[in-house]
Amino acid sequence: MQITETVSEGLHREFKVLIARGDLDAKLTGRIEEMKPRVHLKGFRPGKAPVSFLKKSFGKSMMGEIVDEAVNESSKKALEDNGLKPAFPPRVELGSDFEQVAEGKSDLEFTLKIDLMPEFEVTDVSQLKVEKLTAEVTDKEVDDAIYRLAEQSRTYSPRAEGEPAEKNDSVLMDFVGRVDGEEFPGGKAEDFNLVLGSGQLIPGFEDQLIGAKAGDERDVKVTFPGDYPEPKLAGKDGVFTVKVKEVKTPDPLTVDDELAKKLGLDSLSVLRDRIRDQLKQDFARASRLHLKRRVLDALDSSHSFPLPPAMVEQEFEGIWRAVQAELEREGKSADEEGKSEEELKKEYREIAERRVRLGLVLARIGEQNGIQVAPDEVNRAAAARARQYAMQSRMQSPGQAMTEQQAYQMLVNNPQAMAEVRAPLFEDKVVDFIAELAQVDERKVDRETLFLDPDEAAEKLKST
């Protein structure tokens, strides 16, 4: 076996490997000698078939296994002899005609392409300075949340016969939607309950039902928004034939102990406490999301080192496939996003580089500090994801839906899927570890800012 380094550029290495056909033939002969006593062929006594005959019968198929082993052995030798730590398993490009190699007529030549793990020093995380956004749960926010609950459990009473519907009334109806005179999927419903003014349906739909009475039939004319989720309907004019079956007016809204009892609690006081605790949890999650982004930003800005090209390319391809799928779903092109495809690719490649860099840094910090994800944590996360899969399956294909158990087994039997389940758990643990050591400055903000996207919140706070 001859291994020669041919390329050494940054984190990329290439080796040319040559294995003489005589060496391959010797391995093949050894294999055949081992199997010979167990071979029963017509015309030969057990174990007496000539090696030359066995080579003609089995040599080609066996040579495939020998070549695979030779590639693995040479890859391992190239890494060990040169002290290399690969970021990915080496990629192999065959230089010989495999048929010629399998028939013993040619040496085996191939190229090993290897991307290496970068060497870098992790910054002292205790010196990182990050900002944590926080907000207090006020009495008004508790009152508003209780009011929303009261609205959701609000009851309605039928209007007197012949009374027209007003805003905030509940209308029970059947409808059929058409575009260019043709019905479209999802445009038909029976016994559909709609609160006028709720904004539940297409803009303009609900307004045209104000004044309708039970028993009325109306043609409601609408224009689908340009960003409507179904591209075939976006921007199109449509007509819904609506039959109003019942009109109800909202009963007076009351916030008292009876409301709490409707929700399974003893009193309004207990409900207030529950709502306050829930809001505190919601605020804490939003606060942590901002802190996590600031920790990741600080880590990213404090590390600069070469990245494995193949790792970046794999991450970018995954992102770009998702972007293209989203553009296709919305019926848009890159130009409609206000950027050329090249500009978009550059932007998403930078995102891929950031993800890879942060992934390597977090992995190193986790490794250095013995941070691990327990198997039961992974199993709980897998069970939660299985529930989501099962629910999506029921919505998309009710007749062929997966059960939660089937979805769970599909996950746990797929190592890559389980790695994807584990990755965010590990990331969160490392981020929490860093946040405990970093210099964290708390900044009080209002509720609206706290629940903004971290980038939007940062932009808003720059101007204040």
C-alpha positions as CSV (number, residue, x, y, z in Angstrom):
1,M,0.0,0.0,0.0
2,Q,1.4,3.4,-1.0
3,I,-0.1,6.5,0.5
4,T,1.0,9.9,-0.8
5,E,-0.2,13.3,0.3
6,T,-1.1,15.4,-2.7
7,V,-3.0,18.4,-1.3
8,S,-2.5,20.3,2.0
9,E,-4.6,23.5,2.0
10,G,-5.9,24.9,5.3
11,L,-8.2,22.2,6.8
12,H,-8.3,20.2,3.6
13,R,-6.1,17.2,2.8
14,E,-5.9,14.8,-0.1
15,F,-4.0,11.5,-0.3
16,K,-3.4,9.3,-3.3
17,V,-3.6,5.6,-2.4
18,L,-2.2,2.8,-4.6
19,I,-2.7,-0.9,-3.7
20,A,-1.0,-3.3,-6.1
21,R,-3.2,-5.9,-7.8
22,G,-0.9,-8.6,-6.5
23,D,-1.7,-7.6,-2.9
24,L,-5.4,-7.6,-3.6
25,D,-5.1,-11.1,-5.3
26,A,-3.2,-12.4,-2.2
27,K,-6.0,-11.2,0.0
28,L,-8.6,-12.8,-2.3
29,T,-6.6,-16.1,-2.3
30,G,-6.5,-16.1,1.5
31,R,-10.2,-15.6,1.7
32,I,-10.9,-18.4,-0.8
33,E,-8.6,-20.7,1.1
34,E,-10.6,-20.0,4.3
35,M,-13.9,-20.7,2.6
36,K,-12.8,-23.6,0.5
37,P,-13.5,-26.4,3.1
38,R,-17.1,-25.1,3.4
39,V,-17.9,-24.9,-0.3
40,H,-20.0,-27.6,-1.9
41,L,-20.0,-27.5,-5.7
42,K,-21.5,-29.9,-8.2
43,G,-18.8,-32.1,-9.7
44,F,-16.3,-31.6,-6.8
45,R,-15.9,-33.4,-3.5
46,P,-16.5,-31.1,-0.5
47,G,-13.4,-28.8,-0.1
48,K,-11.7,-30.1,-3.2
49,A,-12.7,-27.4,-5.7
50,P,-9.6,-25.7,-7.2
51,V,-8.8,-22.2,-6.0
52,S,-8.7,-21.0,-9.7
53,F,-12.3,-22.3,-10.2
54,L,-13.5,-20.7,-7.0
55,K,-11.9,-17.4,-8.0
56,K,-13.9,-17.5,-11.3
57,S,-17.1,-18.3,-9.4
58,F,-16.8,-16.0,-6.4
59,G,-13.8,-13.7,-7.0
60,K,-15.6,-10.7,-8.4
61,S,-18.2,-10.5,-5.6
62,M,-15.6,-11.1,-2.9
63,M,-13.3,-8.5,-4.4
64,G,-15.9,-5.8,-3.6
65,E,-15.6,-6.6,0.1
66,I,-11.8,-6.6,-0.1
67,V,-11.8,-3.2,-1.8
68,D,-14.1,-1.8,0.9
69,E,-11.7,-3.1,3.6
70,A,-8.7,-1.8,1.8
71,V,-10.3,1.7,1.5
72,N,-11.1,1.7,5.3
73,E,-7.7,0.4,6.3
74,S,-5.9,3.0,4.1
75,S,-8.2,5.8,5.4
76,K,-7.4,4.8,9.0
77,K,-3.7,4.6,8.3
78,A,-3.6,8.0,6.6
79,L,-5.3,9.6,9.6
80,E,-3.2,7.8,12.2
81,D,0.2,8.3,10.5
82,N,-0.4,12.0,10.0
83,G,-2.1,12.6,13.4
84,L,-5.3,14.0,11.7
85,K,-8.7,14.6,13.3
86,P,-11.3,14.5,10.6
87,A,-14.5,16.6,10.7
88,F,-16.3,14.0,8.5
89,P,-15.5,10.5,7.3
90,P,-13.0,10.8,4.4
91,R,-14.5,11.0,1.0
92,V,-13.3,8.5,-1.6
93,E,-12.9,9.1,-5.3
94,L,-12.0,5.9,-7.2
95,G,-9.3,6.4,-9.9
96,S,-9.3,2.8,-11.2
97,D,-11.9,1.0,-13.3
98,F,-13.6,-1.2,-10.6
99,E,-14.4,-3.9,-13.2
100,Q,-10.7,-4.2,-14.0
101,V,-9.7,-4.3,-10.4
102,A,-12.4,-6.9,-9.6
103,E,-11.1,-9.1,-12.4
104,G,-7.5,-8.8,-11.1
105,K,-6.3,-6.9,-14.2
106,S,-5.6,-3.5,-12.5
107,D,-4.1,-2.0,-9.4
108,L,-6.5,-0.2,-7.1
109,E,-6.0,3.6,-7.1
110,F,-8.2,6.1,-5.3
111,T,-8.0,9.5,-3.7
112,L,-8.9,10.3,-0.1
113,K,-10.3,13.7,0.6
114,I,-10.3,14.8,4.2
115,D,-11.6,17.9,6.0
116,L,-10.0,18.4,9.4
117,M,-11.3,19.6,12.7
118,P,-9.9,23.1,13.4
119,E,-7.6,23.8,16.3
120,F,-8.7,26.7,18.4
121,E,-8.7,28.0,21.9
122,V,-12.0,28.5,23.7
123,T,-12.5,32.0,25.1
124,D,-12.8,32.5,28.9
125,V,-16.6,32.5,29.2
126,S,-16.4,34.2,32.5
127,Q,-15.2,37.3,30.6
128,L,-18.2,37.4,28.3
129,K,-20.6,40.3,28.8
130,V,-24.2,39.7,27.9
131,E,-27.5,41.4,28.4
132,K,-30.6,39.7,29.8
133,L,-34.0,41.4,29.1
134,T,-36.6,41.1,31.8
135,A,-40.1,42.4,32.4
136,E,-42.4,42.4,35.4
137,V,-45.9,40.8,35.4
138,T,-48.2,43.6,36.2
139,D,-51.7,43.5,37.7
140,K,-53.0,44.9,34.4
141,E,-51.5,42.0,32.5
142,V,-53.1,39.5,34.8
143,D,-56.5,41.3,34.4
144,D,-56.1,41.4,30.6
145,A,-55.3,37.6,30.6
146,I,-58.4,36.9,32.7
147,Y,-60.5,39.0,30.5
148,R,-59.3,37.1,27.4
149,L,-60.2,33.8,29.2
150,A,-63.7,35.2,29.9
151,E,-64.1,36.2,26.3
152,Q,-63.1,32.7,25.2
153,S,-65.7,31.1,27.5
154,R,-68.3,33.7,26.7
155,T,-71.8,32.4,26.0
156,Y,-74.2,33.6,23.3
157,S,-78.0,33.8,23.2
158,P,-80.2,33.7,20.0
159,R,-81.4,37.0,18.7
160,A,-85.1,37.5,18.3
161,E,-86.5,36.3,15.0
162,G,-85.7,38.8,12.2
163,E,-83.1,40.7,14.2
164,P,-80.0,41.5,12.1
165,A,-76.4,40.5,13.1
166,E,-74.2,43.1,14.6
167,K,-70.4,43.2,15.2
168,N,-69.3,40.7,17.9
169,D,-72.4,38.5,17.2
170,S,-71.9,34.8,16.6
171,V,-73.1,33.6,13.3
172,L,-73.7,29.9,12.4
173,M,-73.5,29.3,8.7
174,D,-72.8,27.1,5.7
175,F,-70.6,28.5,2.9
176,V,-69.1,27.5,-0.5
177,G,-66.3,29.5,-2.0
178,R,-65.5,29.8,-5.7
179,V,-62.8,31.5,-7.8
180,D,-63.5,32.0,-11.5
181,G,-66.7,30.1,-10.9
182,E,-65.0,27.0,-9.7
183,E,-65.0,25.6,-6.1
184,F,-61.5,25.2,-4.5
185,P,-60.1,22.9,-1.8
186,G,-60.8,24.2,1.7
187,G,-63.4,26.7,0.5
188,K,-66.5,24.8,1.8
189,A,-67.9,24.4,5.3
190,E,-71.1,23.5,7.1
191,D,-72.2,24.7,10.6
192,F,-69.3,27.0,10.7
193,N,-69.3,29.3,13.8
194,L,-68.0,32.8,13.3
195,V,-67.8,35.8,15.7
196,L,-68.2,38.9,13.5
197,G,-65.2,41.2,14.0
198,S,-62.9,38.4,15.2
199,G,-60.7,38.6,12.0
200,Q,-60.9,34.8,11.7
201,L,-61.6,34.9,7.9
202,I,-60.4,36.8,4.9
203,P,-60.5,40.6,5.2
204,G,-63.8,41.9,4.1
205,F,-65.7,38.6,4.7
206,E,-67.1,39.3,8.1
207,D,-68.1,42.9,7.4
208,Q,-70.5,41.8,4.7
209,L,-72.4,39.6,7.2
210,I,-73.3,42.5,9.5
211,G,-77.0,43.0,9.1
212,A,-77.7,39.4,8.0
213,K,-80.6,37.6,9.6
214,A,-81.2,33.9,10.2
215,G,-82.3,32.2,7.0
216,D,-80.5,34.8,4.8
217,E,-78.4,33.8,1.8
218,R,-75.7,36.2,0.7
219,D,-72.9,36.3,-1.8
220,V,-69.8,37.6,0.0
221,K,-67.2,39.0,-2.4
222,V,-63.6,39.0,-1.3
223,T,-60.1,39.4,-2.7
224,F,-57.5,37.0,-1.4
225,P,-54.4,38.7,0.1
226,G,-51.3,38.7,-2.0
227,D,-49.5,36.7,0.7
228,Y,-52.3,34.1,1.1
229,P,-50.8,30.7,2.1
230,E,-52.3,29.0,-1.0
231,P,-50.3,30.6,-3.9
232,K,-53.1,29.6,-6.5
233,L,-55.5,31.8,-4.6
234,A,-53.2,34.7,-3.7
235,G,-54.5,38.0,-5.2
236,K,-57.5,36.4,-6.8
237,D,-61.1,37.6,-6.5
238,G,-63.5,35.1,-4.9
239,V,-67.2,34.7,-4.1
240,F,-68.6,32.8,-1.1
241,T,-72.2,31.8,-1.2
242,V,-73.2,32.0,2.5
243,K,-76.4,30.6,4.2
244,V,-76.9,32.1,7.6
245,K,-78.5,29.5,9.9
246,E,-78.5,31.2,13.3
247,V,-77.5,34.6,14.8
248,K,-76.6,35.0,18.5
249,T,-75.7,38.0,20.5
250,P,-73.0,37.9,23.3
251,D,-74.2,37.5,26.9
252,P,-72.8,40.0,29.4
253,L,-69.2,39.4,30.3
254,T,-68.6,38.6,34.0
255,V,-65.3,38.1,35.7
256,D,-66.1,36.5,39.1
257,D,-65.9,33.2,41.0
258,E,-68.3,31.6,38.6
259,L,-65.8,32.1,35.7
260,A,-63.1,30.4,37.8
261,K,-65.5,27.5,38.5
262,K,-66.2,27.1,34.8
263,L,-62.4,26.7,34.4
264,G,-62.3,24.1,37.2
265,L,-60.9,26.3,39.9
266,D,-62.4,27.3,43.3
267,S,-62.4,31.1,43.1
268,L,-61.3,34.1,41.1
269,S,-58.5,34.6,43.6
270,V,-57.1,31.2,42.7
271,L,-57.5,31.9,39.0
272,R,-55.6,35.1,39.4
273,D,-52.7,33.3,41.1
274,R,-52.6,30.6,38.4
275,I,-52.6,33.2,35.6
276,R,-49.8,35.2,37.3
277,D,-47.7,32.1,37.7
278,Q,-48.3,31.2,34.0
279,L,-47.4,34.6,32.9
280,K,-44.2,34.5,35.0
281,Q,-43.2,31.3,33.2
282,D,-44.0,32.8,29.8
283,F,-41.9,35.9,30.7
284,A,-39.0,33.7,31.9
285,R,-39.0,31.7,28.7
286,A,-39.0,34.9,26.6
287,S,-36.2,36.3,28.8
288,R,-34.1,33.2,28.4
289,L,-34.6,33.3,24.6
290,H,-33.0,36.8,24.5
291,L,-30.2,35.7,26.9
292,K,-29.4,32.6,24.8
293,R,-29.2,34.8,21.6
294,R,-26.9,37.2,23.3
295,V,-24.7,34.4,24.6
296,L,-24.4,32.9,21.2
297,D,-23.6,36.3,19.7
298,A,-20.9,36.9,22.2
299,L,-19.4,33.4,21.6
300,D,-19.5,34.0,17.8
301,S,-17.8,37.4,18.0
302,S,-15.1,36.1,20.3
303,H,-14.0,33.2,18.1
304,S,-12.4,33.3,14.7
305,F,-10.9,30.2,13.1
306,P,-11.0,28.3,9.8
307,L,-14.0,26.1,9.3
308,P,-14.2,22.6,7.7
309,P,-15.4,23.3,4.1
310,A,-17.5,20.2,3.9
311,M,-19.2,20.9,7.2
312,V,-20.1,24.4,6.1
313,E,-21.3,23.2,2.7
314,Q,-23.6,20.5,4.3
315,E,-25.1,23.1,6.6
316,F,-25.6,25.6,3.8
317,E,-27.3,23.0,1.6
318,G,-29.7,22.2,4.3
319,I,-30.6,25.9,4.8
320,W,-30.8,26.6,1.1
321,R,-33.2,23.6,0.5
322,A,-35.4,25.0,3.2
323,V,-35.3,28.5,1.7
324,Q,-36.1,27.2,-1.8
325,A,-39.0,25.1,-0.4
326,E,-40.4,28.1,1.4
327,L,-40.1,30.3,-1.7
328,E,-41.8,27.6,-3.8
329,R,-44.6,27.2,-1.2
330,E,-45.2,31.0,-1.3
331,G,-44.9,31.1,-5.1
332,K,-42.1,33.6,-4.9
333,S,-38.6,34.0,-6.4
334,A,-35.4,35.4,-4.9
335,D,-35.9,38.6,-6.8
336,E,-39.3,39.1,-5.0
337,E,-37.4,39.1,-1.7
338,G,-35.6,42.2,-2.9
339,K,-32.3,40.4,-3.4
340,S,-30.6,38.4,-6.2
341,E,-30.2,34.7,-5.7
342,E,-26.4,35.2,-5.3
343,E,-27.1,37.8,-2.6
344,L,-29.4,35.4,-0.8
345,K,-26.9,32.6,-1.1
346,K,-24.2,34.8,0.4
347,E,-26.4,35.7,3.3
348,Y,-27.4,32.1,4.1
349,R,-23.8,30.9,3.7
350,E,-22.8,33.3,6.4
351,I,-25.6,31.9,8.6
352,A,-24.2,28.4,7.8
353,E,-20.7,29.5,8.8
354,R,-22.0,31.0,12.1
355,R,-23.9,27.8,12.9
356,V,-20.9,25.6,12.2
357,R,-18.6,27.8,14.2
358,L,-20.9,28.0,17.2
359,G,-21.5,24.2,17.0
360,L,-17.8,23.5,17.2
361,V,-17.4,26.0,20.1
362,L,-20.3,24.7,22.1
363,A,-19.2,21.1,21.5
364,R,-15.7,22.0,22.8
365,I,-17.0,23.8,25.9
366,G,-19.4,20.9,26.6
367,E,-16.5,18.4,26.2
368,Q,-14.1,20.4,28.4
369,N,-16.7,20.7,31.2
370,G,-18.2,17.2,31.1
371,I,-21.7,18.4,30.0
372,Q,-23.9,15.6,29.0
373,V,-27.5,14.9,28.1
374,A,-29.0,12.0,30.0
375,P,-30.7,9.2,28.0
376,D,-34.0,9.8,29.8
377,E,-33.9,13.5,28.7
378,V,-33.4,12.4,25.1
379,N,-36.2,9.9,25.4
380,R,-38.6,12.5,26.8
381,A,-37.8,14.9,24.0
382,A,-38.2,12.1,21.4
383,A,-41.6,11.2,22.9
384,A,-42.7,14.9,22.6
385,R,-41.5,15.0,19.0
386,A,-43.3,11.7,18.3
387,R,-46.6,13.3,19.6
388,Q,-46.1,16.2,17.1
389,Y,-45.4,13.8,14.3
390,A,-48.5,11.7,15.1
391,M,-50.7,14.8,15.3
392,Q,-49.4,16.1,11.9
393,S,-50.0,12.6,10.5
394,R,-53.6,12.7,11.7
395,M,-54.1,16.1,10.1
396,Q,-52.5,15.2,6.8
397,S,-53.7,11.6,6.3
398,P,-56.4,10.7,8.8
399,G,-56.9,7.3,7.3
400,Q,-53.3,6.4,7.4
401,A,-52.2,8.3,10.5
402,M,-49.2,7.0,12.6
403,T,-49.8,6.3,16.3
404,E,-47.5,8.0,18.8
405,Q,-45.8,4.7,19.5
406,Q,-45.1,4.1,15.8
407,A,-43.7,7.6,15.5
408,Y,-41.6,7.1,18.6
409,Q,-40.2,3.8,17.3
410,M,-39.4,5.5,13.9
411,L,-37.4,8.1,15.8
412,V,-35.4,5.9,18.1
413,N,-34.5,3.5,15.3
414,N,-33.0,6.4,13.3
415,P,-29.6,7.4,14.7
416,Q,-29.6,10.7,12.7
417,A,-33.1,11.6,13.9
418,M,-32.1,10.9,17.6
419,A,-28.9,13.1,17.1
420,E,-31.2,15.9,15.9
421,V,-33.4,15.4,19.1
422,R,-30.3,15.5,21.3
423,A,-28.6,18.5,19.7
424,P,-30.8,21.3,21.0
425,L,-30.9,19.7,24.5
426,F,-27.1,19.7,24.6
427,E,-26.9,23.3,23.2
428,D,-29.3,24.5,25.9
429,K,-27.3,22.9,28.6
430,V,-24.0,24.4,27.4
431,V,-25.7,27.9,27.0
432,D,-27.1,27.6,30.6
433,F,-23.6,26.7,31.8
434,I,-22.0,29.7,30.1
435,A,-24.8,32.1,31.3
436,E,-24.0,31.0,34.9
437,L,-20.4,32.1,34.5
438,A,-20.7,35.1,32.2
439,Q,-21.2,38.7,33.3
440,V,-24.9,39.2,32.8
441,D,-26.5,42.6,33.0
442,E,-30.3,42.7,33.4
443,R,-32.3,45.3,31.5
444,K,-35.9,46.0,32.3
445,V,-38.1,46.3,29.3
446,D,-41.8,46.4,28.6
447,R,-43.8,43.3,27.7
448,E,-44.0,44.2,24.0
449,T,-40.2,44.3,23.7
450,L,-39.7,41.1,25.7
451,F,-41.8,39.2,23.3
452,L,-40.1,40.5,20.1
453,D,-37.7,38.4,18.1
454,P,-34.3,38.9,19.7
455,D,-32.9,40.7,16.6
456,E,-36.0,43.0,16.5
457,A,-35.7,43.7,20.2
458,A,-32.0,44.6,19.9
459,E,-32.7,46.9,17.0
460,K,-35.5,48.6,18.9
461,L,-33.3,49.1,22.0
462,K,-30.5,50.7,20.0
463,S,-32.8,53.6,19.3
464,T,-33.9,54.1,23.0
